[in-house]
Amino acid sequence: MSKAQIGVYGLGTMGSALALNMAEHGFQVAVTNRETDWIAPFMQEAGDLAKNLHPFDTLEEFIQGLATPRVILFMIPSTKPMDMMIKAVTPLLEPGDTIIDGGNANFHDTRRRSALMAEQDLHFVGMGVSGGESGARHGPSMMVGGTKHSWAQLKPILQAIAAKYQGDPCVDHLGPDGAGHFVKTVHNGIEYADMQAIAEIYALLRDVAGWDAAKIGALFAGWNDGPLHSYLIEISGKVLQAVDPETGKPMVDLINDQAGQKGTGRWTVIEALKLGQSASAIEGAVAARAWSSEKQTREVAQGLLTAATSLADLPETDDLQAALLAARILGHAQGFRVLKAASEEYDWSLNLPRIAEIWRAGCIIRSSLLDDLADALRSGPPQGELILAPAIRARLDSTIAPLRRVVASAVTNGIPVPVLAGALAWYDSIRTARGSTNLIQAQRDFFGEHGFKRIDKDGVQHGPWNS
């Protein structure tokens, strides 16, 4: 029997979908799972694709069934189980072999594991996979971090199974060690901001305008044919128009307003702060999910805390559409600033335009906006700032005023909009040449030991002067 070109360990939702995707593209794929009773049902469900799948019951047989140098994709939890797996599999490998962590790993762990395996002439790849089960099965967006050797092994397979945008595979080698997992983390942070911004517009239409779910869904469906065209707007329109067959009520009205999170959004915020960046739109989205979990507290607080609101008309739907577009642009811009800062910190040389391009299909945040962002990033915008690129400035020129009106209406009516407001505050901070931190510096000097200092327009320090 010929040996497999790649192995997939872990036949859960994502692992099985990726294995079938590879098999469908003609690759010979070795498969196994910790719970071996999962293997036979998987093979049966594979149907005609089973001819390209090679099942094994033990880790040792699985490794031996792979052509060398070996390429093994692990679709298991990227925490302690991955460390345990590395310990178990390393003695079975040979120099030049590559193993891939395809889960949502903390990039610090990926960097540590890469260094550990490199000591034994083995290659460790951190690969972000976006698109969910459907994407994994029919074409995901993939963000690869690792050595050039490992990318040479993976490239033919990953380019074949990736989503395509006008024929361009939505996958690339982004840099060494943790680069791929970091980019996936920031992707998820932007996803959080996008989802929350859409939810905030929904809340305004529901709670201020009094629209029902189906009407809001129809509006979103219409928006998907314009500048907001994206996967998230598309599914939001469908979800809002879905009806529960048992009660006849809108499905969304039967869902509790408590959202979970897997950690990647929080990681984005943590790393942004470590890198000296403010990702206020992403911060707002992460905070909103945290607040949502405190349902009981919110229910009690609603009867105890004064709203002190005033009724204010909601802006027209054109303003809502433009405000959402502005917030999405600013949220993406914050994400790319975090990527740029990390690239400099870890010497990754991230190709920011290429990252925007591989997000255009297959992934959760795919949208027509990413085409514009890729072009703007490639143009070399002033100060390297995405929002200063002429095309992006033009978009913001026409959408910032609506964003102000929408945020003002939300605040007056007492509707929380942490992403819309956070994005606007960041924009205003960037565009303000003279800020207020001179007072903060004076406060710091006052409580220090050296008195006040003054830095003149030429950067020369004068003082200190004691109070």
Disulfide bonds with the S-S distance in Angstrom:
none
